[in-house]
Amino acid sequence: MGREEQVEEREVLDSIFPEEITDVSETEYRISIALDIPNHPEDEEPPKFLLSVRYPDEYPDVAPGLEIMAAPDGGATEFFDTGDDREHLLASVEETIQENIGMAMIFTIVSALKDAAEQLVQERKDAVARAEQERRDAAEREENKKFQGTPVNPETFLKWREGFLKEMEERRAREEEERLAELKKAKVKEAVKLTGRQLWERGLVGKVDEGDDDDDAPVEEMDKLAVEAA
């Protein structure tokens, strides 16, 4: 009875997978399973793998022999690798096999394997997308920090006000020192240009003798002015 069911199932599978199924022997065949990957380039082969099926004499009352292999025309994707994912995929259909003992189950197994592989690919793509989004979000947060000031509250305002008033006082002191220094420099320049009489008239030096040349200012007094200005 088992062999009759096997032949019948094989004929049904041939009508479902006319181009994907290949016989190895009377009790063994291989089915090529192509994955439907969203946004996969249309001009590239989709990822594929081969499911090797071997019928034990007692099938379908016992589980079929299954093996997953790489397909020669399997395409390529960074999110699926037949060798790495083989054990995971086989484990994913264990429950399906047990639920269908006693019935033809190969089509159900193929569907379950295809769904499991596509889900695996999608999960990996989503993980990469999340990681990339997190990277962009982190970069955006760092960029936004450049435009964020210190939050204003009574404590921070008083601290800012204290610093601001101190800075203004220091600036006024510097400006006053610079102003006085400029005044001293201006006095020296003016004194250099004055005659002895003009210096005497302005009280900058002692009385000048009438006979002195007005154009000659006492050298000692000029030096004194220069020192004071410095």
DRENBALO-567798 format. One record per residue (C-alpha): residue in one letter; residue number from 1; x, y, z. Coordinates in steps of 0.05 Angstrom, whole numbers, plus 32768, in hexadecimal, padded with zeros to 4 digits. Example, Ala and Ser with C-alpha at 12.3 -4.5 7.8 and 13.67 -1.06 7.14 Angstrom:
2
  resn  resi    c1    c2    c3
     a     1  80F6  7FA6  809C
     s     2  8111  7FEB  808F
END
This chain:
230
  resn  resi    c1    c2    c3
     m     1  8000  8000  8000
     g     2  803A  8030  8010
     r     3  8058  802A  7FCB
     e     4  8016  803A  7FA9
     e     5  800F  8079  7FD1
     q     6  8056  808C  7FC1
     v     7  804B  8085  7F76
     e     8  800B  80AC  7F7A
     e     9  802B  80E5  7FA1
     r    10  8066  80E7  7F70
     e    11  8036  80F0  7F36
     v    12  8012  8129  7F59
     l    13  8054  814B  7F69
     d    14  8069  8146  7F20
     s    15  802B  816E  7F0D
     i    16  803A  81A3  7F43
     f    17  8085  81A8  7F36
     p    18  808D  8195  7EED
     e    19  80D0  81BA  7EE5
     e    20  80E8  81B7  7F2D
     i    21  80E7  816C  7F39
     t    22  811C  813A  7F23
     d    23  811D  80EE  7F2F
     v    24  8159  80CD  7F4D
     s    25  813A  8088  7F52
     e    26  80F5  8069  7F58
     t    27  80F2  807C  7FA1
     e    28  811D  80BB  7FA2
     y    29  8118  80FF  7F81
     r    30  812C  8147  7F8A
     i    31  8103  8186  7F89
     s    32  8120  81CB  7F7B
     i    33  8102  81FF  7FAA
     a    34  8108  8248  7F96
     l    35  80FE  827E  7FCA
     d    36  80D2  82BC  7FBE
     i    37  80FC  82F5  7FDA
     p    38  80DD  833B  7FDB
     n    39  8104  836E  7FB2
     h    40  8132  8338  7F96
     p    41  814F  8351  7F53
     e    42  8124  8337  7F1A
     d    43  8160  832A  7EEE
     e    44  8180  82FC  7F22
     e    45  816F  82B4  7F33
     p    46  814A  82AF  7F75
     p    47  816B  8287  7FAE
     k    48  815C  823C  7FA7
     f    49  816C  81FA  7FC9
     l    50  815E  81B1  7FBA
     l    51  8133  8184  7FE5
     s    52  8146  813B  7FDC
     v    53  810D  810B  7FED
     r    54  8116  80C0  7FF8
     y    55  80DA  8092  8005
     p    56  80E3  805C  803A
     d    57  80BA  801D  802C
     e    58  8089  8030  8063
     y    59  807D  8078  804C
     p    60  804E  809C  8059
     d    61  8046  8077  809B
     v    62  808D  808C  80AC
     a    63  80B2  80CD  809D
     p    64  80D4  80D4  8058
     g    65  811F  80DB  8053
     l    66  812F  8124  8048
     e    67  816F  8149  8036
     i    68  817B  8191  8023
     m    69  81B1  81A2  7FF0
     a    70  81CA  81DF  7FCA
     a    71  81AB  81E9  7F86
     p    72  81DC  81F0  7F4B
     d    73  81B4  822C  7F32
     g    74  81A4  8244  7F79
     g    75  81B1  828E  7F6D
     a    76  81D0  82B4  7FA6
     t    77  81BB  82DE  7FE2
     e    78  81E0  82F6  801F
     f    79  81A5  82E1  804A
     f    80  81A1  8297  803A
     d    81  81D5  8260  8037
     t    82  81C0  8218  802B
     g    83  81FA  81FA  8052
     d    84  81F1  8227  808E
     d    85  81A5  8224  808F
     r    86  819B  81DA  807F
     e    87  8193  81C1  80C6
     h    88  8164  81FA  80D9
     l    89  8137  81EC  809E
     l    90  8133  81A2  80AA
     a    91  8122  81AE  80F3
     s    92  80EC  81DF  80DF
     v    93  80C3  81A7  80BC
     e    94  80C8  8172  80F3
     e    95  8084  8186  810F
     t    96  8065  8187  80C9
     i    97  807E  8140  80BD
     q    98  8061  8126  80FE
     e    99  801E  8146  80F1
     n   100  8019  8125  80AC
     i   101  8030  80DE  80BB
     g   102  8003  80AE  8095
     m   103  7FF5  80E0  805D
     a   104  8019  80F8  801F
     m   105  8042  8132  803B
     i   106  8078  8147  800A
     f   107  8052  8183  7FED
     t   108  8043  819B  8034
     i   109  808D  8192  8047
     v   110  80A4  81B9  8009
     s   111  8074  81F2  801A
     a   112  808B  81F3  8063
     l   113  80D5  81F4  804F
     k   114  80C9  822C  801E
     d   115  80A5  8256  8052
     a   116  80DB  8248  8086
     a   117  8113  825D  8057
     e   118  80EF  829C  8041
     q   119  80E1  82AF  8089
     l   120  812A  82A4  809A
     v   121  813F  82D2  8062
     q   122  810D  8308  8076
     e   123  8122  8306  80BF
     r   124  816A  8310  80AB
     k   125  8159  8349  807C
     d   126  812F  8369  80B3
     a   127  8169  8363  80E4
     v   128  8199  8385  80B4
     a   129  8165  83BC  80A7
     r   130  815C  83C7  80F2
     a   131  81A6  83CB  80FE
     e   132  81AD  83FE  80C6
     q   133  8173  8427  80E1
     e   134  8191  8426  8126
     r   135  81D3  843D  8109
     r   136  81B0  8477  80E5
     d   137  8188  8489  8123
     a   138  81C7  848A  814E
     a   139  81EA  84B6  811B
     e   140  81AE  84E5  8119
     r   141  81AD  84EA  8165
     e   142  81F6  84FC  8166
     e   143  81EA  8531  8131
     n   144  81AF  854E  8157
     k   145  81D9  8556  8195
     k   146  81FF  858D  8172
     f   147  81BF  85B7  8170
     q   148  81A6  85A9  81B6
     g   149  81B5  85DC  81EC
     t   150  81B4  85D3  8237
     p   151  816D  85CC  8252
     v   152  8157  860D  8274
     n   153  8140  860B  82BD
     p   154  8149  863B  82F8
     e   155  818B  861B  830C
     t   156  81AA  861C  82C6
     f   157  8191  8663  82BA
     l   158  81B1  867E  82FA
     k   159  81F2  865B  82E9
     w   160  81F1  8679  82A3
     r   161  81E0  86BE  82BE
     e   162  821A  86BB  82F0
     g   163  824A  86A8  82BA
     f   164  822F  86DD  828A
     l   165  8236  8716  82BE
     k   166  827C  86FF  82CF
     e   167  828F  86FE  8286
     m   168  8272  8745  827C
     e   169  8299  8760  82B8
     e   170  82DA  8741  829F
     r   171  82CE  875F  825B
     r   172  82C1  87A5  8278
     a   173  8301  87A0  82A1
     r   174  832A  878D  8264
     e   175  830C  87C5  823C
     e   176  831B  87F8  8273
     e   177  8363  87E0  8278
     e   178  836A  87E6  822C
     r   179  834B  882C  822E
     l   180  837C  8844  8264
     a   181  83B6  8827  823F
     e   182  83A1  884B  8200
     l   183  839B  888D  8226
     k   184  83E2  8886  8241
     k   185  83FC  8878  81FB
     a   186  83D8  88B5  81E1
     k   187  83F6  88E2  8217
     v   188  843C  88CC  8205
     k   189  8431  88D8  81BB
     e   190  8414  891D  81CA
     a   191  844E  892F  81F8
     v   192  8481  891D  81C4
     k   193  8462  8950  8195
     l   194  8460  898A  81C8
     t   195  8495  89BF  81D1
     g   196  84B5  89CD  8214
     r   197  8489  8A09  821F
     q   198  844A  89E2  820E
     l   199  845E  89AC  823F
     w   200  846A  89E2  8275
     e   201  8428  8A04  8266
     r   202  8403  89C3  826E
     g   203  8425  89B3  82AF
     l   204  8449  8976  8293
     v   205  848E  8990  82A7
     g   206  84AF  89C6  82D2
     k   207  84B4  8A0E  82BB
     v   208  84DC  8A19  827D
     d   209  850E  8A52  827A
     e   210  84FC  8A8B  824B
     g   211  853C  8A82  8225
     d   212  8530  8A38  8217
     d   213  8520  8A23  81D1
     d   214  84D5  8A14  81CE
     d   215  84E1  89DB  819E
     d   216  850C  89B4  81CF
     a   217  84E7  898C  8205
     p   218  8511  8976  8242
     v   219  8529  8930  8233
     e   220  8524  891A  827C
     e   221  84DB  892E  8280
     m   222  84CB  890B  823E
     d   223  84EA  88CB  8258
     k   224  84C1  88D1  8298
     l   225  8481  88D6  826F
     a   226  8493  889A  8246
     v   227  84A0  8871  8285
     e   228  845F  8886  82A5
     a   229  8438  8874  8266
     a   230  8458  8830  8266
END
